[in-house]
Amino acid sequence: MDIIANGVRLNYIEAGQGEAVVCLHGLGLNKDVWRHLFPLLSQHYRTLAYDLRGMGRSEAPGRRGLTYTIDLHAEDLECLLDGLGIERTALVAHAFGAFVAMRFAIKRPERVTALVVVNTSAMMGEPGISQGLYRAAVAELDGMAPLLDVAMSRWFVESIHREHPEVIQFYREMLGSTPPMGYAANARSLALWDLGPELGEIRCPTLVVSGKEDWSTPLEGHRVIAQGIPDSRLVIIEKASHTVPEEQADEFNRLTLEFLQQHVKV
């Protein structure tokens, strides 16, 4: 389904009833990241997942040089909630999507009941900033194909490559189908990302999940988030890199559902 939110067309899926839970994906991905979690959440909650602007089936720019900031995405999220009549929601967010979720929890604390963030960071710094700008330039000039191999090596532990090549292919196709101009517009925002002391302004219960072998957003960055948010808990997932909801889906789903059931009434 599509909705116009903040002047942009966003594609989303929705299922279930009750209190709302909205799922946000990472950079270059789409709502299919939640293929394992979404069916479970929708048994208990009104569950939505949407493609962030510039990615998946949502509207993407047709020209080079744009930057889609995290604040812009937070405005998109608020307009999406308004358009769907959702006053308050829990947010479950991966990587880049967690940037948006944390920013929204700071800007609109009265609208966030609980927060789950996985494989993310409160700031990029180097080399993340330079890598983001480089990948933006590559996408605009040469498309997504040159970025696929490196991304797969960063996102998954070796056992997934060896034992589940179908998962690697699924994510290669997902990233490869991302509109290059949309990817670039979002990748540029990495250079601007730094929550800094604002982490303490997140007041909702928060679960912070890190893959132990994630070098894209390392464990230390997750510790910074957990230390900065007053009501938060850090969980480290073994045998996982940058895509915990896929690499260790059963464990991630269990943790997320237990956490939400503690803090969001069914």
C-alpha positions, -999 to +999 in steps of 0.1 A: +000+000+000+011+036-006+005+068+014+016+103+008+034+115+039+054+147+042+050+152+005+065+119-005+050+085-015+058+058+010+051+021+005+041+001+036+025-031+048+002-034+078-013-063+097-027-071+131-047-051+157-040-033+190-012-011+201+010+000+172+046-012+164+064+003+134+095-013+119+122+007+101+149-009+079+186-001+072+204+018+044+199+003+010+174-022+022+136-023+025+108-036+047+116-072+037+143-071+064+114-078+088+102-109+070+108-131+101+096-106+128+066-091+111+043-121+112+050-127+149+045-090+159+012-089+139-002-116+161-001-092+191+001-057+177-010-034+149+023-039+130+036-017+102+068-018+081+075+008+055+102+016+029+120+048+039+121+075+012+145+067-016+145+030-009+124+000-017+091+008-034+089+043-019+095+074-039+131+081-049+147+111-065+154+113-102+185+134-100+219+135-083+233+155-055+204+154-030+207+146+008+179+130+027+187+139+063+177+119+094+155+148+105+136+146+072+130+109+077+117+116+112+093+141+097+082+114+072+076+090+101+055+115+120+034+123+089+030+085+083+017+081+118-007+110+114-019+097+081-027+063+095-043+077+127-016+064+151-011+085+181+016+065+199+038+036+187+067+014+196+096+014+171+117-015+160+146-003+139+177-016+122+209+003+114+200+035+094+164+030+104+174+032+141+190+066+134+155+077+124+138+060+153+162+075+179+158+110+164+120+106+164+121+095+200+140+127+209+118+150+189+084+134+198+089+115+230+052+116+238+046+094+207+070+066+214+061+039+238+092+017+235+123+014+213+143-015+199+174-006+180+198-031+164+231-029+145+233+009+149+253+039+162+247+073+178+273+088+155+293+078+124+328+094+126+355+081+105+359+060+084+321+057+083+316+093+070+341+089+041+327+055+032+292+068+031+302+097+008+322+073-014+293+048-017+269+077-025+292+088-054+296+052-067+258+046-067+252+078-086+279+072-112+278+034-116+246+021-099+243-004-071+263-033-086+298-022-075+286-020-038+271-055-035+301-077-027+315-054-001+281-050+016+276-087+018+310-093+034+302-066+060+267-076+068+270-113+074+292-137+094+311-163+074+288-192+085+258-175+067+279-172+035+288-208+038+256-225+050+229-202+037+238-188+002+201-182-004+201-155+023+231-138+007+214-138-026+181-125-011+200-095+004+221-090-027+189-086-047+174-064-021+203-040-021+207-043-059+172-032-064+176+000-044+172+032-065+208+045-069+198+081-065+178+073-034+206+053-019+230+082-025+207+108-010+205+087+021+241+077+023+252+114+023+233+119+055+258+096+073+283+125+073+258+145+094+248+119+119+258+126+155+233+124+184+259+132+210+245+143+244+209+141+230+208+104+238+198+112+273+166+128+260+153+094+249+130+085+278+111+055+266+123+019+276+149+009+250+164-024+240+198-021+223+209-051+203+244-056+189+259-084+168+292-094+184+310-096+151+295-064+136+324-041+125+301-018+106+285-006+138+308-021+165+298-032+200+314-001+216+290+021+198+261+001+211+275+005+246+275+043+241+238+042+232+229+020+262+249+042+286+234+073+272+197+063+273+185+062+309+160+033+307+179+010+284+194-025+282+222-039+259+221-074+245+250-089+226+241-116+200+267-142+193+275-154+157+260-123+142+274-093+123+254-063+109+221-081+101+210-096+134+173-098+125+183-122+097+214-139+110+199-148+144+162-143+136+148-166+164+169-150+191+162-115+179+124-122+176+123-137+211+141-107+226+120-082+208+087-098+216+095-103+253+107-067+255+076-053+239+053-074+260+069-059+291+065-023+280+036-022+255+002-035+265-013-062+243 
